[in-house]
Amino acid sequence: MKILILPDQGDATIRAADMICESMAARARTVLGLATGGTMEPLYAELVARHRQGRLTFADARSFNLDEYVGLAPRHPQSYHSYMHRHLFAHVDFAPGATALPDGSAPDPDAEADAYEARIAAAGGIDLQLLGIGRNGHIGFNEPTSSLCSRTRVKTLTESTRAANARFFAEGEEPPTCAITMGLATILDARQVLLLAFGAEKAPAVRAMIEGPVSAFTPASVLQMHRRATVILDQAAASMLELREYYHTVHPDGAPALV
Ligand code: PGA
């Protein structure tokens, strides 16, 4: 794992955008794995700004999002379809049909999950997968005790995840109880993964992911098994890491490796 600790979230977001641009420049028809959540909003704003400046095009790219709530139609304002449209797709130049999310309103969510996994494989797999991390160590909606070999499927959300996401829903509206999510093995198949975590509330999960044992109880710890995993943190999210000084030495302020 490459651990990059940046002075603050703004610097960290720029660094992540740089890595995405480098990855897209290196490959003509990049397949991006995209994520949702508060962490990604400034990153998508940065990508939109670069697109408007003529520095970044998505014209040849494809994308697959990690997850979608079961029971929310794509047009529902809190669906991840709507989120992606609001924060990225409406503002950049993906070709029609080049972006994909699981359909949370599919009549048979299990069949939809299997079909989504097959669509990713048919596209040749994911080149660069973006990830956030939940306070309980989830990635995508792979909640604690998710199989480390899991594929895209329906997962029941924990109460802590529903409580964390309640802030995005209107007052009186309950967050859904289930989601279709890429599995941990689906995520591990990506050729490169880039996880972002900011703020002190993520520090325990970040520590467990990087320095704890590989365990289904901390699903993000499975990234220890990935050959090209980069974690971008601000100081607060990195504050509980035992080897913080070492990571700083290898990548001062998140710079490329010294060796
Ligand atoms: P957040 O969510 O970016 O809103 O903190 C991350 C996650 O739960 O994966």
Boltz pocket constraint, residues with backbone or C-beta under 6 A from the ligand:
constraints:
  - pocket:
      binder: B
      contacts: [[A, 36], [A, 37], [A, 38], [A, 39], [A, 40], [A, 132], [A, 133], [A, 134], [A, 135], [A, 138], [A, 139], [A, 140]]
      max_distance: 6.0
